[in-house]
Amino acid sequence: MNTEAVMTEELKNLVDSELKVFIWQLSKGVKPGIEPIPKADLQNLTREDVVDCMVKHYCDDAGKIAVQALRNMKQNNLAKQLELKLPKVQQPVQVEERNAPVSMRSVQVEERKLQSIQPDWCSPDRITPCSQQFKDRILKEEKNEASTSVYEPTSRSQWKGSALLITNFKFEKIKDRKGAEIDEANMEWLLEALGYSVEMHTNLSGEAIKRAVKKFSKRYEHRDADSTFVVIMSHGARIDNKDAILGVNFHKTDNPNDIFFVEEIFSNLNSVNCPALINKPKVILIQACRGGTAITLLLYCHFSLLVVFPSYFFLIYSSCTLQDFRRGGEEGGVDVKGGGFQSDAAFESDAMFEADAYIHKEKDFACFMSALPNVKAFRDPYHGSYFINYIVDTFSTSAHKCHIFDLFTKITSRMVNDPEFKDMKQKIVPCIDRTSLEKRFYLFPGL
């Protein structure tokens, strides 16, 4: 099914009188800056003809404009359905544009890359591809430097590796996460556009999340992968000063143990339990609250209701001396030659580690979370989560030339300066957490 077929299918849910209103929207322009379609071109058209006319006038933006027109008509359910379906049928990367000169559209994207998400924002329909020249230059510079500073891709294909995507939005005993299905569709689209094969799970208990993460860590494909992503989106909390993902059966009194601790992602993907990903970037994205007591305020904007939370606190960690370390604590290293791994399926020999028999137990992680500790995250039932929307928008427009930390910084800057929170005491701030990348990690989308 292509974009035109999806749009036509959704327009069939409009009765004739509603279709006339939809066509009227097109003739007036669905929003400022969008050129209206001449009335003469919209006369006596069937639903299929309307879609053809939109594609003729708006090309790749036809789907987005249809979503906006439906929203203008208060057909929010249809708009959401169409928005969810579009990423699945639109091509994430336009191959024929991969080595094309920069277009005016690209310039406009570049100009807005640090702006805030606008009220009429729709999911992108393509990701800006990396040029072969840029990739060659980055890797050449890396080889010329005294020390290796860039994670070099091991695969020559566009496949980067496997990604795990877990989304909880329907809960048995606590409030559902409306809008999370939009986040799921957007993240699936983005990960596939970046070159990852996506393993998806929906509405899992804490124990089921644990099993899914453990099983994912044992995937044979990690041997040939450049990197991996783990994305979990759910309700969350801080329990015993640790980040916890709530399972779909969680209840604070009836079932308080239906949780999954974020730290278990690290332990499952570390050098001991996932040797196939040693020295490979492991990116963790968490959309979940991290505790906090809510103060409810009504904002008069396109978001229905936003929840604001008390100011966060800072955790200050002191350093320890070598003498302190010797008195207790984990070493942080793993004996490769001595059989320190639980599974050696990923290694046929230890030749690659001959220079150093010990490797780091946990390294090459990049964890990006939607909020600071003891602060809740924001999600809109019609548009999805702020954090995920900013990730999708920033990665799709900047991943072709920025490494992962630059992308995280851009996202943080955009969220910190979001105008929706300009006059509010509390702000939205994502958090880079427990990160141990030793090099710059470029995604090189499209290559």
C-alpha positions in Angstrom: 0.0 0.0 0.0 1.4 3.4 -0.9 0.7 6.9 0.4 -2.2 7.6 -2.0 -3.9 4.4 -1.1 -3.6 5.1 2.7 -5.0 8.7 2.2 -7.9 7.4 0.1 -8.7 4.7 2.6 -9.0 7.3 5.4 -11.0 9.8 3.4 -13.6 7.0 2.9 -14.4 7.5 6.6 -15.8 11.0 5.7 -19.4 11.3 4.7 -20.1 13.5 1.6 -20.8 16.6 3.7 -17.5 16.2 5.6 -15.6 15.6 2.3 -16.9 19.0 1.1 -15.4 20.6 4.2 -12.1 18.8 3.6 -12.1 20.1 0.0 -12.9 23.5 1.3 -9.9 23.4 3.6 -7.7 22.6 0.6 -9.1 25.5 -1.4 -8.4 28.0 1.5 -5.1 26.6 2.6 -4.9 24.3 5.6 -2.4 26.6 7.4 -0.3 29.7 6.8 2.4 29.1 4.3 0.6 26.3 2.5 -0.5 27.3 -1.0 -4.2 26.6 -1.5 -5.4 24.4 -4.4 -7.4 26.4 -7.0 -11.2 25.8 -6.6 -11.4 24.9 -10.3 -9.1 21.9 -9.7 -11.3 20.7 -6.9 -14.7 20.6 -8.6 -16.7 17.4 -8.8 -14.0 15.1 -7.5 -14.2 11.7 -6.0 -12.1 10.8 -3.0 -9.5 9.2 -5.3 -9.4 12.3 -7.4 -9.0 14.5 -4.3 -6.0 12.5 -3.3 -4.5 12.6 -6.8 -5.0 16.4 -6.9 -3.2 16.8 -3.5 -0.3 14.7 -4.6 0.0 16.7 -7.8 0.1 20.0 -5.9 1.9 19.0 -2.7 4.0 16.1 -3.8 5.6 14.4 -0.7 3.8 16.7 1.7 0.3 15.6 0.7 0.0 13.2 3.6 1.0 15.8 6.2 -1.4 18.3 4.7 -4.2 15.8 4.8 -3.5 15.2 8.5 -3.6 18.9 9.2 -6.8 19.4 7.2 -8.5 16.6 9.3 -7.3 18.2 12.5 -8.7 21.6 11.4 -12.1 19.8 10.9 -11.8 18.3 14.5 -11.5 14.8 12.9 -8.7 14.0 15.4 -9.2 10.2 15.4 -8.9 10.1 11.6 -5.9 12.5 11.7 -4.2 10.2 14.2 -4.9 7.1 12.2 -3.5 8.6 9.0 -0.4 10.0 10.8 0.3 6.6 12.2 0.0 4.9 8.9 2.0 7.3 6.8 5.5 6.5 8.1 4.9 2.8 7.3 4.3 3.5 3.6 6.6 6.5 3.0 10.2 5.8 2.1 12.5 6.9 5.0 15.4 7.6 2.6 15.0 8.7 -1.0 17.8 6.8 -2.7 17.7 8.9 -5.8 18.5 12.0 -3.7 21.4 10.5 -1.9 24.0 12.3 -3.9 21.9 15.1 -5.2 22.9 18.8 -4.6 21.4 20.6 -1.6 17.8 21.7 -2.4 15.9 24.7 -1.1 13.9 22.2 1.1 17.2 21.1 2.6 18.2 24.7 3.3 14.8 25.3 5.1 15.4 22.1 7.1 18.8 23.4 8.1 17.4 26.7 9.2 14.8 25.2 11.5 16.9 22.4 13.0 17.3 24.2 16.3 13.8 25.6 16.5 11.1 24.2 18.8 8.5 21.7 17.6 5.6 23.7 16.2 1.9 23.0 17.1 1.2 21.7 13.6 4.3 19.4 13.5 3.9 16.1 11.7 6.1 13.1 11.6 8.9 13.5 8.9 8.5 11.4 5.7 12.2 11.1 5.1 15.6 11.3 6.7 18.3 13.4 5.3 20.9 11.0 3.9 24.6 11.2 4.6 26.8 11.8 1.6 29.6 9.4 0.8 32.0 12.3 0.7 31.2 13.3 4.3 31.5 9.7 5.5 34.9 9.2 3.7 36.2 12.5 5.1 35.2 11.7 8.7 36.8 8.2 8.5 39.9 9.6 6.8 40.4 12.2 9.5 39.9 9.5 12.1 42.7 7.4 10.6 45.0 10.3 10.4 44.7 11.1 14.1 47.1 9.7 16.6 44.3 7.9 18.5 41.1 6.5 17.2 38.3 8.9 17.8 35.4 7.6 15.7 33.5 4.3 15.8 34.2 2.9 12.4 31.4 0.9 10.7 32.2 -2.8 10.2 29.5 -3.5 7.7 29.5 -2.3 4.1 25.7 -2.6 3.8 23.1 -0.1 4.9 22.1 -2.5 7.7 23.5 -1.1 11.0 22.3 -3.7 13.4 19.3 -4.7 15.4 17.1 -2.4 17.6 14.7 -3.3 20.4 11.6 -1.2 20.7 9.2 -1.7 23.7 6.1 0.5 24.1 3.6 0.2 26.9 0.4 2.3 26.4 -2.5 0.1 27.8 -2.4 -0.6 31.5 -4.7 -2.7 33.6 -4.8 -0.7 36.8 -3.3 2.7 36.1 -4.0 5.3 33.5 -3.3 4.4 29.8 -0.6 6.4 28.0 -2.7 8.0 25.2 -0.5 9.1 22.3 2.2 6.5 22.9 1.1 4.7 19.8 2.3 7.7 17.8 5.7 7.5 19.6 5.9 3.8 18.7 5.2 4.4 15.0 7.6 7.3 14.9 10.4 5.4 16.6 9.9 2.4 14.4 10.1 4.6 11.3 13.2 6.4 12.6 15.1 3.2 13.5 14.4 1.6 10.2 15.4 4.8 8.4 18.7 4.7 10.2 19.3 1.2 9.0 18.3 -1.0 11.9 16.0 -4.1 11.9 13.5 -3.4 14.6 12.2 -6.0 17.1 9.0 -4.6 18.5 7.1 -5.5 21.7 3.9 -3.8 23.0 2.2 -3.7 26.4 4.6 -5.9 28.4 4.8 -6.7 32.1 8.0 -6.0 34.0 9.0 -9.6 33.8 8.2 -9.7 30.1 10.4 -6.7 29.5 13.2 -8.4 31.4 12.8 -11.5 29.2 12.7 -9.5 26.0 15.9 -7.5 26.9 17.7 -10.7 27.9 16.7 -12.5 24.7 17.6 -9.5 22.6 21.1 -9.5 24.1 21.7 -13.0 22.9 20.8 -12.3 19.2 23.3 -13.8 16.8 23.0 -10.8 14.5 24.9 -8.6 17.0 28.1 -10.3 15.8 27.9 -8.5 12.4 26.3 -5.3 13.7 27.9 -1.9 13.9 25.8 -0.9 16.9 22.4 -1.3 18.6 19.5 0.7 19.9 17.2 -0.1 22.9 14.1 2.1 23.2 11.6 1.7 26.0 8.6 3.9 26.5 6.2 3.4 29.4 5.2 4.9 32.8 8.2 5.1 35.1 9.2 5.8 38.6 12.3 6.1 40.9 12.4 3.2 43.3 15.2 2.8 45.8 17.0 5.6 43.9 16.9 3.6 40.7 15.0 4.2 37.5 12.1 1.7 37.0 9.9 1.0 34.0 6.4 0.1 35.1 4.8 -3.0 33.6 1.2 -3.0 32.3 0.0 -4.8 35.4 1.6 -2.4 37.9 -0.3 -1.0 40.9 1.4 0.7 43.8 -0.4 -1.5 46.3 -1.9 -4.5 44.5 1.1 -5.3 42.3 4.1 -3.0 43.1 6.7 -5.5 41.8 5.6 -5.4 38.2 8.6 -3.3 37.3 11.8 -3.4 35.2 14.9 -1.5 36.3 16.7 0.4 33.6 20.0 -0.7 34.9 19.2 -4.2 33.7 19.6 -3.0 30.1 23.2 -2.2 30.9 23.8 -5.5 32.7 22.3 -7.5 29.8 24.3 -5.7 27.1 27.6 -5.4 28.9 30.8 -7.3 28.0 29.9 -10.3 30.2 26.4 -11.0 28.9 26.7 -9.6 25.4 30.2 -10.1 24.1 29.1 -9.7 20.5 28.6 -6.0 21.2 32.0 -5.4 22.8 33.5 -2.1 21.5 30.3 -1.3 19.7 28.0 1.6 20.5 24.9 0.7 22.5 22.3 3.6 22.5 19.5 3.5 25.1 16.5 5.8 24.8 14.0 5.9 27.7 10.7 7.8 27.5 9.3 7.5 31.1 8.7 9.5 34.2 11.5 9.4 36.8 9.5 10.1 39.9 8.3 13.4 41.2 5.0 14.8 42.6 2.8 16.4 40.0 1.2 19.9 40.1 -1.5 20.2 37.5 -1.7 23.4 35.4 -3.8 24.1 32.4 -2.0 25.6 29.4 -3.9 27.3 26.6 -2.1 25.8 23.7 -2.5 22.9 21.3 -1.7 20.5 24.1 -4.8 19.5 26.0 -3.3 19.3 29.5 0.2 19.4 30.6 1.5 18.4 34.0 4.2 20.4 35.7 6.4 19.0 38.4 8.6 20.3 41.4 12.1 21.2 40.8 14.6 18.4 40.5 17.6 17.7 42.7 21.2 17.0 41.8 23.1 13.9 42.9 26.7 14.6 43.7 29.1 11.7 43.6 32.5 11.8 45.2 35.6 10.2 43.8 37.3 7.3 45.5 41.0 6.7 46.0 42.7 3.5 44.9 42.8 2.5 48.6 39.1 3.0 48.9 38.6 0.9 45.8 40.7 -2.0 47.2 38.6 -2.0 50.3 35.4 -2.8 48.3 33.6 -2.3 45.1 33.6 -3.9 41.6 36.7 -3.9 39.5 35.0 -2.9 36.3 37.1 -5.2 34.2 36.5 -8.6 32.8 39.2 -11.3 32.2 38.7 -12.3 28.5 41.3 -15.0 28.4 40.4 -16.4 31.8 36.9 -17.2 30.7 35.1 -14.4 32.4 32.2 -14.5 29.9 29.0 -16.3 30.6 28.7 -17.0 26.9 31.6 -17.2 24.4 29.3 -17.8 21.4 30.3 -14.6 19.8 34.1 -15.3 19.8 35.9 -17.9 17.8 39.2 -16.9 19.4 40.6 -14.2 21.7 43.1 -12.9 19.2 41.4 -9.5 19.1 42.1 -9.0 22.8 45.8 -10.2 22.9 47.1 -6.8 23.7 45.0 -6.6 26.9 43.6 -9.7 28.5 41.1 -7.5 30.5 38.4 -5.4 29.0 35.9 -3.0 30.5 32.9 -4.8 31.9 30.6 -1.9 30.8 31.6 0.5 28.0 30.4 2.1 24.8 26.9 3.0 26.2 25.0 6.2 25.4 21.8 6.6 27.5 19.4 9.5 26.8 16.4 9.8 29.1 13.3 12.0 28.8 13.7 13.8 32.1 16.0 14.4 35.0 15.8 12.2 38.2 12.7 12.9 40.2 11.0 14.7 37.4 8.1 13.5 35.2 8.1 13.5 31.5 5.5 15.2 29.2 3.3 13.4 26.6 0.3 14.7 24.6 -2.5 12.4 23.6 -2.7 13.7 20.1 0.9 14.3 19.2 2.9 12.0 21.4 5.8 12.7 23.7 7.9 15.8 23.5 11.1 13.8 23.9 10.3 11.3 21.2 9.1 14.0 18.8 12.3 16.0 19.2 14.4 12.9 18.7 12.7 12.0 15.5 12.8 15.5 14.1 16.4 16.1 15.1 17.8 12.8 14.0 15.9 13.0 10.6 17.4 16.4 9.8 20.8 16.3 11.5 22.1 12.7 11.8 23.6 12.9 8.4 26.4 15.1 9.7 26.3 15.0 13.5 27.6 12.4 15.9 25.3 11.1 18.7 26.4 13.6 21.4 25.8 16.5 19.0 22.3 15.2 18.4 21.6 14.8 22.1 22.8 18.4 22.6 20.6 19.7 19.8 17.6 17.9 21.3 18.4 19.2 24.8 18.7 22.8 23.5 15.4 22.6 21.6 13.6 21.2 24.6 15.1 23.6 27.1 14.0 26.6 24.9 10.6 25.2 24.0 8.2 28.2 24.0 5.3 26.1 25.5 7.3 26.3 28.8 8.7 29.8 28.4 6.6 31.4 31.2 6.5 28.4 33.4 8.7 27.9 36.5 9.4 24.3 35.6 11.1 23.3 32.4 11.5 20.2 30.3 15.1 18.9 30.3 16.2 15.5 29.0 19.2 13.8 30.6 22.3 12.1 29.3 22.8 9.3 31.8 25.4 6.6 32.5 27.2 7.1 29.2 30.6 5.6 28.4 31.3 6.2 24.7 35.0 6.6 24.1 34.6 7.8 20.6 32.3 9.9 18.3 29.5 7.8 17.0 28.1 8.8 13.6 25.0 7.0 12.2 25.7 7.8 8.5 22.1 7.3 7.5 21.6 5.9 4.0 25.1 4.5 3.7 
